Amino acid sequence: MQEMWSEIDDFIDSHLIPEDPILLQTLENTAQKGFPDHLAVAPNQGMLLQMLIQMNQCKRVLELGTFAAYSTMWLARALPQDGYILTIEGRDTHAALGQENIDRANLPQTIELKVGRAADVLKALPADFEPFDFIFIDADKQSYPEYLELSLDLSHSGTIIVLDNVIRAGDIVNPENHKPSIEGIRETFVRLKNHPRLLSCTALQTVGSKGHDGFAIAIVK
């Protein structure tokens, strides 16, 4: 099945995902530095994030989990030239690679990369920090419940929150799996259900070059 899923992703990409020199440069530099590409979103997933930003005319984006900044590039290319991205990465080696790729891209949008545990960075932001229009959470899964609540505090009515990797090849419904990452995702689903600060929310399973996983998507009330 994995071979077929990857082949279909390649078919989608060849027809619907335009080649972009900045995205290609980011992938190539990441590979040259010896980092695996499976930690980044797939191109068709990146396009989905871009379209969500475009549909809602977002200008300010928060990303939790930079890795090599490939997803950051997708987020940035959807923004107007005066757009702003705050991306946060907890691992020093990933942050260094992400910053290098951001610098090489030389995009007109402002991309600020902060290093540290996302919760600590968010809690340290000024009280009057301007809220975000779009938030992409793709960091350590055990912390997703905390990241969701902190993201809501940095949102406004209509903000879109996307959480990546919330299916984990079906492990979320395996009662024998009690890994912190899986328990964190389960708790996130509990919090998303009838959350008083959310207008609506759903989750979608995905299969493709990145295997079997999925997104949760919420709109702030």
RASUL-V20108 format. One record per residue. SS is DSSP state (helix for helix, strand for strand, loop for the rest). PSI is psi in whole degrees, -180 to 180 (NA if undefined). OMEGA is omega in whole degrees, 0 to 359 (none if undefined). Layout:
ss->SS psi->PSI omega->OMEGA
ss->SS psi->PSI omega->OMEGA
//
This chain:
ss->loop psi->-40 omega->182
ss->helix psi->-40 omega->180
ss->helix psi->-41 omega->180
ss->helix psi->-42 omega->179
ss->helix psi->-44 omega->180
ss->helix psi->-39 omega->179
ss->helix psi->-39 omega->179
ss->helix psi->-39 omega->176
ss->helix psi->-43 omega->178
ss->helix psi->-39 omega->178
ss->helix psi->-46 omega->178
ss->helix psi->-49 omega->183
ss->helix psi->-41 omega->183
ss->helix psi->-25 omega->181
ss->helix psi->-35 omega->193
ss->helix psi->-14 omega->184
ss->loop psi->106 omega->181
ss->loop psi->146 omega->175
ss->loop psi->138 omega->181
ss->loop psi->122 omega->184
ss->helix psi->-31 omega->180
ss->helix psi->-43 omega->178
ss->helix psi->-43 omega->178
ss->helix psi->-42 omega->179
ss->helix psi->-41 omega->180
ss->helix psi->-45 omega->179
ss->helix psi->-44 omega->182
ss->helix psi->-43 omega->180
ss->helix psi->-37 omega->178
ss->helix psi->-44 omega->179
ss->helix psi->-41 omega->180
ss->helix psi->-30 omega->179
ss->loop psi->0 omega->175
ss->loop psi->16 omega->179
ss->loop psi->140 omega->180
ss->loop psi->146 omega->181
ss->helix psi->-7 omega->183
ss->helix psi->-13 omega->178
ss->helix psi->-10 omega->180
ss->loop psi->162 omega->176
ss->loop psi->155 omega->173
ss->loop psi->156 omega->181
ss->helix psi->-42 omega->180
ss->helix psi->-28 omega->174
ss->helix psi->-40 omega->175
ss->helix psi->-40 omega->178
ss->helix psi->-38 omega->176
ss->helix psi->-45 omega->178
ss->helix psi->-43 omega->179
ss->helix psi->-44 omega->182
ss->helix psi->-37 omega->177
ss->helix psi->-39 omega->178
ss->helix psi->-44 omega->181
ss->helix psi->-43 omega->182
ss->helix psi->-30 omega->184
ss->loop psi->9 omega->175
ss->loop psi->48 omega->181
ss->loop psi->150 omega->177
ss->loop psi->-25 omega->182
ss->strand psi->126 omega->186
ss->strand psi->139 omega->173
ss->strand psi->131 omega->177
ss->strand psi->126 omega->176
ss->strand psi->110 omega->184
ss->loop psi->88 omega->185
ss->loop psi->-42 omega->192
ss->loop psi->-118 omega->184
ss->loop psi->7 omega->177
ss->loop psi->17 omega->176
ss->helix psi->-47 omega->176
ss->helix psi->-33 omega->178
ss->helix psi->-40 omega->178
ss->helix psi->-42 omega->177
ss->helix psi->-42 omega->180
ss->helix psi->-43 omega->184
ss->helix psi->-41 omega->185
ss->helix psi->-14 omega->177
ss->loop psi->-11 omega->186
ss->loop psi->156 omega->170
ss->loop psi->168 omega->185
ss->loop psi->-25 omega->178
ss->loop psi->18 omega->179
ss->loop psi->163 omega->184
ss->strand psi->135 omega->174
ss->strand psi->129 omega->166
ss->strand psi->116 omega->178
ss->strand psi->137 omega->187
ss->strand psi->131 omega->181
ss->strand psi->132 omega->184
ss->loop psi->-21 omega->183
ss->loop psi->129 omega->183
ss->helix psi->-42 omega->182
ss->helix psi->-40 omega->177
ss->helix psi->-42 omega->181
ss->helix psi->-39 omega->179
ss->helix psi->-43 omega->178
ss->helix psi->-43 omega->179
ss->helix psi->-43 omega->179
ss->helix psi->-39 omega->178
ss->helix psi->-45 omega->180
ss->helix psi->-36 omega->177
ss->helix psi->-45 omega->180
ss->helix psi->-40 omega->180
ss->helix psi->-31 omega->182
ss->helix psi->-34 omega->177
ss->loop psi->49 omega->180
ss->loop psi->153 omega->180
ss->loop psi->-25 omega->180
ss->loop psi->153 omega->177
ss->strand psi->120 omega->178
ss->strand psi->114 omega->180
ss->strand psi->120 omega->180
ss->strand psi->124 omega->176
ss->strand psi->141 omega->182
ss->strand psi->132 omega->179
ss->loop psi->174 omega->176
ss->loop psi->130 omega->188
ss->helix psi->-42 omega->181
ss->helix psi->-42 omega->180
ss->helix psi->-41 omega->179
ss->helix psi->-45 omega->181
ss->helix psi->-40 omega->180
ss->helix psi->-24 omega->181
ss->loop psi->-6 omega->179
ss->loop psi->149 omega->179
ss->loop psi->151 omega->182
ss->loop psi->-29 omega->181
ss->loop psi->19 omega->181
ss->loop psi->132 omega->184
ss->loop psi->134 omega->183
ss->loop psi->165 omega->182
ss->strand psi->152 omega->178
ss->strand psi->-27 omega->184
ss->strand psi->135 omega->182
ss->strand psi->127 omega->180
ss->strand psi->117 omega->182
ss->strand psi->115 omega->182
ss->loop psi->55 omega->183
ss->loop psi->-154 omega->182
ss->loop psi->125 omega->191
ss->helix psi->-31 omega->181
ss->helix psi->-20 omega->181
ss->helix psi->3 omega->182
ss->helix psi->-42 omega->179
ss->helix psi->-43 omega->178
ss->helix psi->-42 omega->180
ss->helix psi->-37 omega->179
ss->helix psi->-48 omega->182
ss->helix psi->-41 omega->178
ss->helix psi->-36 omega->178
ss->helix psi->-40 omega->179
ss->helix psi->-34 omega->179
ss->helix psi->-17 omega->180
ss->loop psi->23 omega->183
ss->strand psi->171 omega->171
ss->strand psi->173 omega->178
ss->strand psi->125 omega->181
ss->strand psi->-11 omega->177
ss->strand psi->138 omega->178
ss->strand psi->132 omega->178
ss->strand psi->124 omega->178
ss->strand psi->127 omega->177
ss->strand psi->124 omega->183
ss->strand psi->159 omega->172
ss->loop psi->49 omega->183
ss->loop psi->5 omega->179
ss->loop psi->-39 omega->173
ss->helix psi->52 omega->178
ss->helix psi->30 omega->178
ss->helix psi->1 omega->183
ss->helix psi->-21 omega->180
ss->helix psi->-20 omega->179
ss->helix psi->11 omega->176
ss->loop psi->108 omega->185
ss->loop psi->-15 omega->180
ss->loop psi->-8 omega->181
ss->loop psi->112 omega->180
ss->loop psi->27 omega->175
ss->loop psi->146 omega->179
ss->helix psi->-37 omega->180
ss->helix psi->-41 omega->180
ss->helix psi->-43 omega->178
ss->helix psi->-35 omega->178
ss->helix psi->-40 omega->179
ss->helix psi->-42 omega->178
ss->helix psi->-44 omega->179
ss->helix psi->-34 omega->178
ss->helix psi->-43 omega->177
ss->helix psi->-39 omega->178
ss->helix psi->-42 omega->182
ss->helix psi->-35 omega->179
ss->helix psi->-31 omega->182
ss->loop psi->116 omega->177
ss->loop psi->33 omega->179
ss->loop psi->131 omega->184
ss->loop psi->-16 omega->182
ss->loop psi->5 omega->180
ss->strand psi->137 omega->177
ss->strand psi->-46 omega->180
ss->strand psi->160 omega->182
ss->strand psi->146 omega->173
ss->strand psi->174 omega->175
ss->strand psi->145 omega->182
ss->strand psi->130 omega->172
ss->strand psi->145 omega->175
ss->strand psi->145 omega->169
ss->strand psi->148 omega->182
ss->strand psi->-152 omega->183
ss->loop psi->-22 omega->179
ss->loop psi->10 omega->179
ss->strand psi->-154 omega->183
ss->strand psi->114 omega->181
ss->strand psi->-149 omega->180
ss->strand psi->171 omega->179
ss->strand psi->149 omega->161
ss->strand psi->139 omega->183
ss->strand psi->128 omega->181
ss->strand psi->151 omega->174
ss->strand psi->131 omega->182
ss->strand psi->137 omega->181
ss->loop psi->NA omega->none
//
